[in-house]
Amino acid sequence: MSMGISPEEKQYVVWCRRMFSLMADGAVWGIPRSGLIFTRRGDTLVLTGVMPHDMTLPLSAPRLIKQQRSDFNEVQKWFGLAGITVTRDCEIGEEDWQT
């Protein structure tokens, strides 16, 4: 695997491939800290759900949205390096944004 990434980074790519291979079509995977829900659809990982802010959370609404966007971008980056397309069917926050 020669992708121009370090051996340390390679472990993340390998983890993403393994995680995705364990998911059946239609299976769901989530990131608890930011409340992102992904669903496997064929050869694609799709963001299908986003936890809304709640006043009982320790993060402010803007901070939660920032965390969600950051986590989505990281998932897209690392799964992308593993050859897996990551898209989204829902918005994070009230307005559209660039990934």
Biopython code that builds the backbone (N, CA, C, O; Angstrom):
import numpy as np
from Bio.PDB.StructureBuilder import StructureBuilder

atoms = [
    (1, "MET", "N", (0.848, -1.173, 0.000)),
    (1, "MET", "CA", (0.000, 0.000, 0.000)),
    (1, "MET", "C", (0.891, 1.231, 0.000)),
    (1, "MET", "O", (1.394, 1.635, 1.048)),
    (2, "SER", "N", (1.084, 1.815, -1.140)),
    (2, "SER", "CA", (1.918, 2.997, -1.245)),
    (2, "SER", "C", (1.043, 4.187, -1.604)),
    (2, "SER", "O", (0.781, 4.442, -2.779)),
    (3, "MET", "N", (0.595, 4.909, -0.593)),
    (3, "MET", "CA", (-0.288, 6.038, -0.821)),
    (3, "MET", "C", (0.348, 7.349, -0.415)),
    (3, "MET", "O", (-0.320, 8.384, -0.401)),
    (4, "GLY", "N", (1.630, 7.323, -0.085)),
    (4, "GLY", "CA", (2.259, 8.533, 0.377)),
    (4, "GLY", "C", (1.851, 8.911, 1.786)),
    (4, "GLY", "O", (1.863, 10.089, 2.143)),
    (5, "ILE", "N", (1.489, 7.920, 2.590)),
    (5, "ILE", "CA", (1.137, 8.179, 3.979)),
    (5, "ILE", "C", (2.117, 7.435, 4.877)),
    (5, "ILE", "O", (2.750, 6.465, 4.460)),
    (6, "SER", "N", (2.229, 7.897, 6.091)),
    (6, "SER", "CA", (3.170, 7.294, 7.032)),
    (6, "SER", "C", (2.663, 5.939, 7.517)),
    (6, "SER", "O", (1.475, 5.643, 7.392)),
    (7, "PRO", "N", (3.552, 5.113, 8.069)),
    (7, "PRO", "CA", (3.123, 3.834, 8.640)),
    (7, "PRO", "C", (2.076, 4.026, 9.742)),
    (7, "PRO", "O", (1.167, 3.210, 9.893)),
    (8, "GLU", "N", (2.212, 5.101, 10.501)),
    (8, "GLU", "CA", (1.214, 5.367, 11.550)),
    (8, "GLU", "C", (-0.156, 5.666, 10.943)),
    (8, "GLU", "O", (-1.177, 5.187, 11.436)),
    (9, "GLU", "N", (-0.172, 6.461, 9.869)),
    (9, "GLU", "CA", (-1.433, 6.780, 9.201)),
    (9, "GLU", "C", (-2.020, 5.553, 8.506)),
    (9, "GLU", "O", (-3.238, 5.412, 8.396)),
    (10, "LYS", "N", (-1.148, 4.679, 8.046)),
    (10, "LYS", "CA", (-1.597, 3.463, 7.355)),
    (10, "LYS", "C", (-2.525, 2.635, 8.247)),
    (10, "LYS", "O", (-3.455, 1.998, 7.754)),
    (11, "GLN", "N", (-2.272, 2.644, 9.554)),
    (11, "GLN", "CA", (-3.120, 1.865, 10.458)),
    (11, "GLN", "C", (-4.562, 2.371, 10.441)),
    (11, "GLN", "O", (-5.490, 1.579, 10.601)),
    (12, "TYR", "N", (-4.764, 3.671, 10.252)),
    (12, "TYR", "CA", (-6.121, 4.218, 10.181)),
    (12, "TYR", "C", (-6.828, 3.756, 8.909)),
    (12, "TYR", "O", (-8.015, 3.430, 8.926)),
    (13, "VAL", "N", (-6.083, 3.733, 7.812)),
    (13, "VAL", "CA", (-6.638, 3.287, 6.538)),
    (13, "VAL", "C", (-7.025, 1.814, 6.630)),
    (13, "VAL", "O", (-8.100, 1.421, 6.178)),
    (14, "VAL", "N", (-6.151, 1.005, 7.213)),
    (14, "VAL", "CA", (-6.437, -0.423, 7.390)),
    (14, "VAL", "C", (-7.663, -0.605, 8.278)),
    (14, "VAL", "O", (-8.521, -1.437, 7.980)),
    (15, "TRP", "N", (-7.759, 0.159, 9.362)),
    (15, "TRP", "CA", (-8.915, 0.079, 10.256)),
    (15, "TRP", "C", (-10.201, 0.408, 9.505)),
    (15, "TRP", "O", (-11.209, -0.279, 9.671)),
    (16, "CYS", "N", (-10.171, 1.456, 8.678)),
    (16, "CYS", "CA", (-11.362, 1.844, 7.912)),
    (16, "CYS", "C", (-11.799, 0.733, 6.964)),
    (16, "CYS", "O", (-12.988, 0.431, 6.857)),
    (17, "ARG", "N", (-10.843, 0.135, 6.285)),
    (17, "ARG", "CA", (-11.182, -0.975, 5.380)),
    (17, "ARG", "C", (-11.808, -2.139, 6.139)),
    (17, "ARG", "O", (-12.802, -2.715, 5.698)),
    (18, "ARG", "N", (-11.220, -2.479, 7.284)),
    (18, "ARG", "CA", (-11.755, -3.585, 8.087)),
    (18, "ARG", "C", (-13.143, -3.270, 8.607)),
    (18, "ARG", "O", (-14.043, -4.107, 8.541)),
    (19, "MET", "N", (-13.317, -2.069, 9.123)),
    (19, "MET", "CA", (-14.616, -1.660, 9.651)),
    (19, "MET", "C", (-15.680, -1.756, 8.569)),
    (19, "MET", "O", (-16.760, -2.305, 8.789)),
    (20, "PHE", "N", (-15.362, -1.217, 7.398)),
    (20, "PHE", "CA", (-16.328, -1.224, 6.293)),
    (20, "PHE", "C", (-16.625, -2.646, 5.833)),
    (20, "PHE", "O", (-17.768, -2.969, 5.507)),
    (21, "SER", "N", (-15.606, -3.493, 5.806)),
    (21, "SER", "CA", (-15.819, -4.881, 5.348)),
    (21, "SER", "C", (-16.690, -5.670, 6.325)),
    (21, "SER", "O", (-17.348, -6.632, 5.931)),
    (22, "LEU", "N", (-16.696, -5.269, 7.587)),
    (22, "LEU", "CA", (-17.542, -5.933, 8.586)),
    (22, "LEU", "C", (-19.006, -5.514, 8.501)),
    (22, "LEU", "O", (-19.885, -6.193, 9.033)),
    (23, "MET", "N", (-19.262, -4.403, 7.836)),
    (23, "MET", "CA", (-20.626, -3.882, 7.737)),
    (23, "MET", "C", (-21.366, -4.514, 6.562)),
    (23, "MET", "O", (-20.885, -4.493, 5.429)),
    (24, "ALA", "N", (-22.527, -5.069, 6.840)),
    (24, "ALA", "CA", (-23.390, -5.555, 5.763)),
    (24, "ALA", "C", (-24.058, -4.355, 5.099)),
    (24, "ALA", "O", (-24.132, -3.278, 5.692)),
    (25, "ASP", "N", (-24.539, -4.534, 3.887)),
    (25, "ASP", "CA", (-25.276, -3.469, 3.225)),
    (25, "ASP", "C", (-26.478, -3.100, 4.100)),
    (25, "ASP", "O", (-27.244, -3.977, 4.499)),
    (26, "GLY", "N", (-26.644, -1.826, 4.395)),
    (26, "GLY", "CA", (-27.726, -1.366, 5.262)),
    (26, "GLY", "C", (-27.339, -1.256, 6.726)),
    (26, "GLY", "O", (-28.112, -0.741, 7.533)),
    (27, "ALA", "N", (-26.142, -1.738, 7.083)),
    (27, "ALA", "CA", (-25.686, -1.667, 8.476)),
    (27, "ALA", "C", (-25.401, -0.219, 8.862)),
    (27, "ALA", "O", (-25.080, 0.617, 8.017)),
    (28, "VAL", "N", (-25.526, 0.054, 10.154)),
    (28, "VAL", "CA", (-25.362, 1.408, 10.679)),
    (28, "VAL", "C", (-24.153, 1.453, 11.596)),
    (28, "VAL", "O", (-23.897, 0.515, 12.350)),
    (29, "TRP", "N", (-23.408, 2.561, 11.524)),
    (29, "TRP", "CA", (-22.255, 2.801, 12.386)),
    (29, "TRP", "C", (-22.330, 4.243, 12.859)),
    (29, "TRP", "O", (-22.675, 5.134, 12.083)),
    (30, "GLY", "N", (-22.014, 4.480, 14.117)),
    (30, "GLY", "CA", (-22.122, 5.827, 14.646)),
    (30, "GLY", "C", (-20.887, 6.288, 15.391)),
    (30, "GLY", "O", (-20.072, 5.481, 15.838)),
    (31, "ILE", "N", (-20.765, 7.596, 15.516)),
    (31, "ILE", "CA", (-19.702, 8.218, 16.296)),
    (31, "ILE", "C", (-20.379, 8.869, 17.499)),
    (31, "ILE", "O", (-20.987, 9.931, 17.361)),
    (32, "PRO", "N", (-20.284, 8.251, 18.673)),
    (32, "PRO", "CA", (-21.009, 8.755, 19.841)),
    (32, "PRO", "C", (-20.682, 10.190, 20.244)),
    (32, "PRO", "O", (-21.581, 10.933, 20.638)),
    (33, "ARG", "N", (-19.416, 10.595, 20.152)),
    (33, "ARG", "CA", (-19.047, 11.924, 20.663)),
    (33, "ARG", "C", (-19.697, 13.059, 19.885)),
    (33, "ARG", "O", (-19.887, 14.150, 20.422)),
    (34, "SER", "N", (-20.039, 12.810, 18.623)),
    (34, "SER", "CA", (-20.656, 13.872, 17.831)),
    (34, "SER", "C", (-22.042, 13.504, 17.318)),
    (34, "SER", "O", (-22.713, 14.327, 16.694)),
    (35, "GLY", "N", (-22.468, 12.294, 17.571)),
    (35, "GLY", "CA", (-23.817, 11.901, 17.183)),
    (35, "GLY", "C", (-24.029, 11.752, 15.691)),
    (35, "GLY", "O", (-25.130, 11.991, 15.195)),
    (36, "LEU", "N", (-22.992, 11.361, 14.967)),
    (36, "LEU", "CA", (-23.130, 11.110, 13.532)),
    (36, "LEU", "C", (-23.484, 9.655, 13.302)),
    (36, "LEU", "O", (-22.897, 8.766, 13.919)),
    (37, "ILE", "N", (-24.436, 9.406, 12.423)),
    (37, "ILE", "CA", (-24.873, 8.054, 12.086)),
    (37, "ILE", "C", (-24.630, 7.829, 10.596)),
    (37, "ILE", "O", (-25.116, 8.587, 9.756)),
    (38, "PHE", "N", (-23.877, 6.784, 10.281)),
    (38, "PHE", "CA", (-23.572, 6.421, 8.900)),
    (38, "PHE", "C", (-24.225, 5.089, 8.569)),
    (38, "PHE", "O", (-24.374, 4.231, 9.439)),
    (39, "THR", "N", (-24.612, 4.917, 7.316)),
    (39, "THR", "CA", (-25.199, 3.673, 6.827)),
    (39, "THR", "C", (-24.409, 3.219, 5.610)),
    (39, "THR", "O", (-24.069, 4.016, 4.735)),
    (40, "ARG", "N", (-24.122, 1.915, 5.573)),
    (40, "ARG", "CA", (-23.461, 1.377, 4.375)),
    (40, "ARG", "C", (-24.512, 1.160, 3.302)),
    (40, "ARG", "O", (-25.530, 0.506, 3.528)),
    (41, "ARG", "N", (-24.249, 1.715, 2.137)),
    (41, "ARG", "CA", (-25.111, 1.528, 0.966)),
    (41, "ARG", "C", (-24.216, 1.068, -0.180)),
    (41, "ARG", "O", (-23.588, 1.872, -0.868)),
    (42, "GLY", "N", (-24.178, -0.233, -0.361)),
    (42, "GLY", "CA", (-23.294, -0.794, -1.383)),
    (42, "GLY", "C", (-21.848, -0.529, -1.034)),
    (42, "GLY", "O", (-21.376, -0.931, 0.030)),
    (43, "ASP", "N", (-21.144, 0.147, -1.924)),
    (43, "ASP", "CA", (-19.730, 0.451, -1.709)),
    (43, "ASP", "C", (-19.518, 1.860, -1.152)),
    (43, "ASP", "O", (-18.419, 2.408, -1.231)),
    (44, "THR", "N", (-20.572, 2.435, -0.593)),
    (44, "THR", "CA", (-20.521, 3.814, -0.103)),
    (44, "THR", "C", (-20.943, 3.874, 1.357)),
    (44, "THR", "O", (-21.821, 3.127, 1.787)),
    (45, "LEU", "N", (-20.319, 4.762, 2.113)),
    (45, "LEU", "CA", (-20.697, 5.040, 3.491)),
    (45, "LEU", "C", (-21.411, 6.389, 3.471)),
    (45, "LEU", "O", (-20.836, 7.393, 3.051)),
    (46, "VAL", "N", (-22.666, 6.411, 3.925)),
    (46, "VAL", "CA", (-23.504, 7.599, 3.805)),
    (46, "VAL", "C", (-23.886, 8.126, 5.191)),
    (46, "VAL", "O", (-24.374, 7.373, 6.034)),
    (47, "LEU", "N", (-23.663, 9.414, 5.417)),
    (47, "LEU", "CA", (-24.142, 10.045, 6.642)),
    (47, "LEU", "C", (-25.655, 10.154, 6.529)),
    (47, "LEU", "O", (-26.170, 10.858, 5.660)),
    (48, "THR", "N", (-26.366, 9.457, 7.410)),
    (48, "THR", "CA", (-27.819, 9.415, 7.330)),
    (48, "THR", "C", (-28.509, 10.027, 8.540)),
    (48, "THR", "O", (-29.729, 10.194, 8.535)),
    (49, "GLY", "N", (-27.748, 10.364, 9.574)),
    (49, "GLY", "CA", (-28.357, 10.961, 10.750)),
    (49, "GLY", "C", (-27.379, 11.806, 11.526)),
    (49, "GLY", "O", (-26.186, 11.508, 11.589)),
    (50, "VAL", "N", (-27.903, 12.878, 12.124)),
    (50, "VAL", "CA", (-27.089, 13.798, 12.913)),
    (50, "VAL", "C", (-27.861, 14.132, 14.189)),
    (50, "VAL", "O", (-29.001, 14.592, 14.136)),
    (51, "MET", "N", (-27.228, 13.895, 15.322)),
    (51, "MET", "CA", (-27.856, 14.207, 16.598)),
    (51, "MET", "C", (-28.052, 15.717, 16.714)),
    (51, "MET", "O", (-27.114, 16.482, 16.491)),
    (52, "PRO", "N", (-29.262, 16.151, 17.060)),
    (52, "PRO", "CA", (-29.461, 17.588, 17.271)),
    (52, "PRO", "C", (-28.896, 18.017, 18.619)),
    (52, "PRO", "O", (-28.667, 17.188, 19.499)),
    (53, "HIS", "N", (-28.679, 19.289, 18.767)),
    (53, "HIS", "CA", (-28.195, 19.807, 20.049)),
    (53, "HIS", "C", (-29.300, 19.721, 21.090)),
    (53, "HIS", "O", (-30.482, 19.882, 20.786)),
    (54, "ASP", "N", (-28.894, 19.468, 22.305)),
    (54, "ASP", "CA", (-29.804, 19.430, 23.446)),
    (54, "ASP", "C", (-29.179, 20.287, 24.539)),
    (54, "ASP", "O", (-27.961, 20.276, 24.718)),
    (55, "MET", "N", (-29.995, 21.019, 25.259)),
    (55, "MET", "CA", (-29.491, 21.924, 26.295)),
    (55, "MET", "C", (-28.724, 21.197, 27.396)),
    (55, "MET", "O", (-27.944, 21.823, 28.113)),
    (56, "THR", "N", (-28.931, 19.891, 27.542)),
    (56, "THR", "CA", (-28.225, 19.145, 28.595)),
    (56, "THR", "C", (-26.813, 18.730, 28.178)),
    (56, "THR", "O", (-26.053, 18.223, 29.003)),
    (57, "LEU", "N", (-26.456, 18.936, 26.916)),
    (57, "LEU", "CA", (-25.112, 18.594, 26.444)),
    (57, "LEU", "C", (-24.084, 19.573, 26.995)),
    (57, "LEU", "O", (-24.386, 20.751, 27.187)),
    (58, "PRO", "N", (-22.872, 19.093, 27.248)),
    (58, "PRO", "CA", (-21.833, 19.998, 27.748)),
    (58, "PRO", "C", (-21.296, 20.951, 26.677)),
    (58, "PRO", "O", (-20.612, 21.921, 27.004)),
    (59, "LEU", "N", (-21.596, 20.688, 25.409)),
    (59, "LEU", "CA", (-21.144, 21.544, 24.309)),
    (59, "LEU", "C", (-22.244, 22.523, 23.909)),
    (59, "LEU", "O", (-23.429, 22.197, 23.972)),
    (60, "SER", "N", (-21.846, 23.712, 23.500)),
    (60, "SER", "CA", (-22.810, 24.655, 22.931)),
    (60, "SER", "C", (-23.232, 24.131, 21.552)),
    (60, "SER", "O", (-22.558, 23.278, 20.975)),
    (61, "ALA", "N", (-24.336, 24.641, 21.037)),
    (61, "ALA", "CA", (-24.799, 24.219, 19.710)),
    (61, "ALA", "C", (-23.749, 24.495, 18.634)),
    (61, "ALA", "O", (-23.486, 23.611, 17.818)),
    (62, "PRO", "N", (-23.136, 25.683, 18.595)),
    (62, "PRO", "CA", (-22.101, 25.919, 17.572)),
    (62, "PRO", "C", (-20.901, 24.980, 17.717)),
    (62, "PRO", "O", (-20.330, 24.547, 16.715)),
    (63, "ARG", "N", (-20.520, 24.667, 18.942)),
    (63, "ARG", "CA", (-19.383, 23.759, 19.165)),
    (63, "ARG", "C", (-19.733, 22.338, 18.712)),
    (63, "ARG", "O", (-18.891, 21.652, 18.133)),
    (64, "LEU", "N", (-20.955, 21.896, 18.969)),
    (64, "LEU", "CA", (-21.382, 20.567, 18.516)),
    (64, "LEU", "C", (-21.360, 20.492, 16.996)),
    (64, "LEU", "O", (-20.873, 19.514, 16.429)),
    (65, "ILE", "N", (-21.877, 21.504, 16.341)),
    (65, "ILE", "CA", (-21.883, 21.523, 14.873)),
    (65, "ILE", "C", (-20.451, 21.494, 14.338)),
    (65, "ILE", "O", (-20.157, 20.785, 13.376)),
    (66, "LYS", "N", (-19.573, 22.260, 14.960)),
    (66, "LYS", "CA", (-18.160, 22.255, 14.544)),
    (66, "LYS", "C", (-17.562, 20.859, 14.717)),
    (66, "LYS", "O", (-16.840, 20.388, 13.837)),
    (67, "GLN", "N", (-17.849, 20.190, 15.834)),
    (67, "GLN", "CA", (-17.352, 18.836, 16.080)),
    (67, "GLN", "C", (-17.920, 17.853, 15.055)),
    (67, "GLN", "O", (-17.197, 16.995, 14.550)),
    (68, "GLN", "N", (-19.203, 17.978, 14.752)),
    (68, "GLN", "CA", (-19.834, 17.083, 13.776)),
    (68, "GLN", "C", (-19.214, 17.252, 12.392)),
    (68, "GLN", "O", (-18.930, 16.270, 11.707)),
    (69, "ARG", "N", (-19.009, 18.479, 11.994)),
    (69, "ARG", "CA", (-18.401, 18.728, 10.678)),
    (69, "ARG", "C", (-16.968, 18.219, 10.632)),
    (69, "ARG", "O", (-16.539, 17.641, 9.633)),
    (70, "SER", "N", (-16.241, 18.432, 11.703)),
    (70, "SER", "CA", (-14.856, 17.950, 11.776)),
    (70, "SER", "C", (-14.817, 16.422, 11.707)),
    (70, "SER", "O", (-14.014, 15.853, 10.968)),
    (71, "ASP", "N", (-15.679, 15.765, 12.473)),
    (71, "ASP", "CA", (-15.715, 14.301, 12.447)),
    (71, "ASP", "C", (-16.105, 13.782, 11.070)),
    (71, "ASP", "O", (-15.525, 12.808, 10.591)),
    (72, "PHE", "N", (-17.085, 14.422, 10.422)),
    (72, "PHE", "CA", (-17.474, 13.995, 9.081)),
    (72, "PHE", "C", (-16.290, 14.129, 8.127)),
    (72, "PHE", "O", (-16.020, 13.218, 7.344)),
    (73, "ASN", "N", (-15.588, 15.250, 8.186)),
    (73, "ASN", "CA", (-14.444, 15.457, 7.297)),
    (73, "ASN", "C", (-13.353, 14.418, 7.530)),
    (73, "ASN", "O", (-12.731, 13.950, 6.576)),
    (74, "GLU", "N", (-13.115, 14.052, 8.790)),
    (74, "GLU", "CA", (-12.110, 13.031, 9.097)),
    (74, "GLU", "C", (-12.542, 11.661, 8.575)),
    (74, "GLU", "O", (-11.727, 10.925, 8.020)),
    (75, "VAL", "N", (-13.815, 11.318, 8.750)),
    (75, "VAL", "CA", (-14.326, 10.044, 8.223)),
    (75, "VAL", "C", (-14.166, 10.034, 6.706)),
    (75, "VAL", "O", (-13.712, 9.046, 6.130)),
    (76, "GLN", "N", (-14.534, 11.118, 6.075)),
    (76, "GLN", "CA", (-14.428, 11.200, 4.616)),
    (76, "GLN", "C", (-12.968, 11.060, 4.164)),
    (76, "GLN", "O", (-12.680, 10.394, 3.170)),
    (77, "LYS", "N", (-12.073, 11.682, 4.891)),
    (77, "LYS", "CA", (-10.645, 11.609, 4.549)),
    (77, "LYS", "C", (-10.114, 10.182, 4.672)),
    (77, "LYS", "O", (-9.562, 9.642, 3.714)),
    (78, "TRP", "N", (-10.279, 9.569, 5.845)),
    (78, "TRP", "CA", (-9.645, 8.271, 6.100)),
    (78, "TRP", "C", (-10.325, 7.133, 5.352)),
    (78, "TRP", "O", (-9.643, 6.254, 4.824)),
    (79, "PHE", "N", (-11.645, 7.131, 5.295)),
    (79, "PHE", "CA", (-12.315, 6.099, 4.510)),
    (79, "PHE", "C", (-12.019, 6.314, 3.027)),
    (79, "PHE", "O", (-11.896, 5.351, 2.270)),
    (80, "GLY", "N", (-11.907, 7.566, 2.617)),
    (80, "GLY", "CA", (-11.542, 7.864, 1.228)),
    (80, "GLY", "C", (-10.174, 7.312, 0.867)),
    (80, "GLY", "O", (-9.994, 6.749, -0.212)),
    (81, "LEU", "N", (-9.201, 7.473, 1.775)),
    (81, "LEU", "CA", (-7.879, 6.898, 1.540)),
    (81, "LEU", "C", (-7.934, 5.377, 1.468)),
    (81, "LEU", "O", (-7.070, 4.744, 0.861)),
    (82, "ALA", "N", (-8.956, 4.797, 2.092)),
    (82, "ALA", "CA", (-9.142, 3.349, 2.037)),
    (82, "ALA", "C", (-9.927, 2.927, 0.796)),
    (82, "ALA", "O", (-10.217, 1.744, 0.620)),
    (83, "GLY", "N", (-10.270, 3.885, -0.061)),
    (83, "GLY", "CA", (-10.983, 3.575, -1.296)),
    (83, "GLY", "C", (-12.493, 3.526, -1.143)),
    (83, "GLY", "O", (-13.187, 2.994, -2.009)),
    (84, "ILE", "N", (-13.007, 4.074, -0.054)),
    (84, "ILE", "CA", (-14.442, 4.030, 0.232)),
    (84, "ILE", "C", (-15.004, 5.445, 0.111)),
    (84, "ILE", "O", (-14.520, 6.374, 0.758)),
    (85, "THR", "N", (-16.013, 5.595, -0.710)),
    (85, "THR", "CA", (-16.658, 6.895, -0.889)),
    (85, "THR", "C", (-17.541, 7.186, 0.317)),
    (85, "THR", "O", (-18.291, 6.324, 0.774)),
    (86, "VAL", "N", (-17.443, 8.409, 0.825)),
    (86, "VAL", "CA", (-18.279, 8.855, 1.946)),
    (86, "VAL", "C", (-19.080, 10.058, 1.471)),
    (86, "VAL", "O", (-18.516, 11.051, 1.011)),
    (87, "THR", "N", (-20.406, 9.961, 1.588)),
    (87, "THR", "CA", (-21.302, 11.042, 1.188)),
    (87, "THR", "C", (-22.260, 11.328, 2.342)),
    (87, "THR", "O", (-22.165, 10.718, 3.406)),
    (88, "ARG", "N", (-23.176, 12.254, 2.119)),
    (88, "ARG", "CA", (-24.164, 12.545, 3.160)),
    (88, "ARG", "C", (-25.535, 12.778, 2.552)),
    (88, "ARG", "O", (-25.669, 13.348, 1.469)),
    (89, "ASP", "N", (-26.548, 12.322, 3.273)),
    (89, "ASP", "CA", (-27.943, 12.512, 2.888)),
    (89, "ASP", "C", (-28.626, 13.549, 3.767)),
    (89, "ASP", "O", (-29.822, 13.802, 3.621)),
    (90, "CYS", "N", (-27.871, 14.146, 4.676)),
    (90, "CYS", "CA", (-28.457, 15.121, 5.588)),
    (90, "CYS", "C", (-27.451, 16.224, 5.854)),
    (90, "CYS", "O", (-26.257, 16.073, 5.593)),
    (91, "GLU", "N", (-27.943, 17.324, 6.370)),
    (91, "GLU", "CA", (-27.104, 18.482, 6.662)),
    (91, "GLU", "C", (-26.594, 18.419, 8.095)),
    (91, "GLU", "O", (-27.185, 17.766, 8.955)),
    (92, "ILE", "N", (-25.505, 19.098, 8.326)),
    (92, "ILE", "CA", (-24.967, 19.283, 9.673)),
    (92, "ILE", "C", (-25.096, 20.769, 9.957)),
    (92, "ILE", "O", (-24.417, 21.584, 9.333)),
    (93, "GLY", "N", (-25.948, 21.121, 10.880)),
    (93, "GLY", "CA", (-26.249, 22.528, 11.117)),
    (93, "GLY", "C", (-27.362, 22.952, 10.185)),
    (93, "GLY", "O", (-27.897, 22.135, 9.435)),
    (94, "GLU", "N", (-27.706, 24.205, 10.229)),
    (94, "GLU", "CA", (-28.863, 24.682, 9.469)),
    (94, "GLU", "C", (-28.551, 25.053, 8.031)),
    (94, "GLU", "O", (-29.460, 25.119, 7.204)),
    (95, "GLU", "N", (-27.297, 25.294, 7.718)),
    (95, "GLU", "CA", (-26.975, 25.686, 6.362)),
    (95, "GLU", "C", (-26.003, 24.690, 5.738)),
    (95, "GLU", "O", (-25.304, 23.952, 6.433)),
    (96, "ASP", "N", (-25.981, 24.692, 4.423)),
    (96, "ASP", "CA", (-25.061, 23.814, 3.715)),
    (96, "ASP", "C", (-23.643, 24.325, 3.912)),
    (96, "ASP", "O", (-23.442, 25.497, 4.228)),
    (97, "TRP", "N", (-22.670, 23.462, 3.730)),
    (97, "TRP", "CA", (-21.266, 23.791, 3.942)),
    (97, "TRP", "C", (-20.429, 22.944, 3.018)),
    (97, "TRP", "O", (-20.869, 21.898, 2.540)),
    (98, "GLN", "N", (-19.246, 23.393, 2.776)),
    (98, "GLN", "CA", (-18.326, 22.673, 1.893)),
    (98, "GLN", "C", (-17.480, 21.703, 2.692)),
    (98, "GLN", "O", (-17.016, 22.025, 3.786)),
    (99, "THR", "N", (-17.276, 20.497, 2.136)),
    (99, "THR", "CA", (-16.393, 19.510, 2.783)),
    (99, "THR", "C", (-15.049, 19.533, 2.108)),
    (99, "THR", "O", (-14.152, 18.782, 2.492)),
]
sb = StructureBuilder()
sb.init_structure("model")
sb.init_model(0)
sb.init_chain("A")
sb.init_seg("    ")
for serial, (resi, resn, name, xyz) in enumerate(atoms, 1):
    if name == "N":
        sb.init_residue(resn, " ", resi, " ")
    sb.init_atom(name, np.array(xyz, "f"), 0.0, 1.0, " ", f" {name:<3s}", serial, name[0])
structure = sb.get_structure()
